[in-house]
Amino acid sequence: MSEMKLAHTLVLALALLTAIVPAVAHRRLDAHNWPVIVTPADSTLSANEATSVTVSMNQAGTSPTVVSLSSSHPSLLAVPSTVTVATNASSAVFSAGVYDINPRTKARQTSTVVTVTASANGHSASTTITVD
C-alpha cells in the first residue's frame, strides 16, 4: 500500500472512531439509568377506575429510556407495555386502569392485590394496587 493510501486510510479510521466512541460512551451512560420507585396516585381502585402511576429513575438520562411495564393480573388491571422517560428527565407517568369486573353486578367477591412492575436496563421496581 502506498504511503498516500495508508495516510488516507488512517485519516478515515480516525474519523470513524471519533464518531463511534462518543456514541458508545453515550449508550454506556444510559445503560446505568433504571427505575427505582413506582408510585401510584391511588393504591385502591374499583371497576372502571384508573390512576396515574409515576416511574422514577435513579438519574436523568442523556437520551430517552424505554421502561417495560407489566401487571401481575393483566386481565384485571391494564397497564401499557412501555413508557418512555424523556431525555434529561428522571420520571414518566402512565395510566393503570381496572377493567369492568362484572358487567352485571360491577362487584367482586374479594379484593385482589395486583403488582405493577417497571423494568429497564436489567433492573426493576414495583408497587401494588388493590382492586376492590
N, C-alpha and C positions, 0 to 999 in steps of 0.2 A: 504494500500500500504506500502510495506517495505521501510525503510529509504534508502536502496540502490537503489531501483527503483525510489523513489522520487528524489534522488540526480541525477540519470541518466536522468530523465525527465526534471529536471531543467537545466541541462547542455545542453541538446538538444534544449530546448526552448530558452536559451540564445544564442546558436549558430545560431539558426534560426533568431532571432531578429537582431543579429549582421549582418547577411547577408541581411535582408529585409530593415532595417531602412535606410542605405545609398542609396539603390536603390530608395526608396520612396522620400527621400530628393533630390536625383538627378533629378527625374521626376518633383518635385515641382519647382526646379530652371529653368528647361527647359520650364515649363508652363508659365514662365514670359518672354519668347522670342517671339517677334511678329514683323510683318512688319510695318515699319513706313514711308518708302518712296518707290515709284515705279517710276523709271526713264527710259523712252525710249531714245535710242540713236538718233532716228529721230521721230519727232512728227507728220509728214505728210508722208503718203505713197500712192502709186498708185498701180494699178493692178500688181500682181505677184511680188511685192516688200516685203521685210522683214526687220525687225530691231531687234537689241538686246535690251532687257529690263532688268534692274537691280532691284532686290528687296533688299532693305537694311533693316536690322533688328535693333531693339533697342539695342541689345547687341549680342555678340558672344555666341553661345550655347555650353553647355558641352556635347551635343550629337546632331546628325543630326536633323534638324527641317524640316518637310514636310510642304510646303506652298501650299495651294489650289489656283488655278488661274481661272479666268473667264473673258469672253469677253461679253460685252452687245450686240454685234452683231456677234455671233459665225459663222454665215454663210458668213460673210464678212471678219472678222479679226480673224484668228485662233491663239489660244494660247494652250500650253499643259495644261493638267488638274492639274498637280502639278510640283513643282520644289523643290529640296532638298537643304537646306543650310547646308553645311558640318560642322562637329564638329569644334569648335574654329573659325569658320568663321562668319562674320556679314553680308554677302550678297551672292546672287546667280544670275546668268544670264540665261535668257531663250530667245527664239526667238518668235516673233509675226509676222505673215505673212498675207498678203492680198491675197485672192483667186482671180482667174481670173474672173473679174467682169462681163464682157460681151464678150464671145469668138469672136463675130463678130466685135465689134467696140472697145473693150478694153477701153471703156469710161463710165462714169456715168454722169447722168444729174446734180446731185448736190453732194456736199461734205457731208460726214457722219462722225459725231464725235462718236468714239467708246470708251467706258470706259473699262479699264483693271483693275481688282481688284485682290489683293493678300490678302489671309486670313490665319491666324494661331492663335491657342490658344485664340479664341474669339475676336480677333482684326483684323482690315483690313486697307488697304491703297490702293489708286487707282490713276490712271493717265488717260489722254485721248490721243488718237491718231486719227488724222483726215485722213480719207480715201478719196482721190480725184478720 
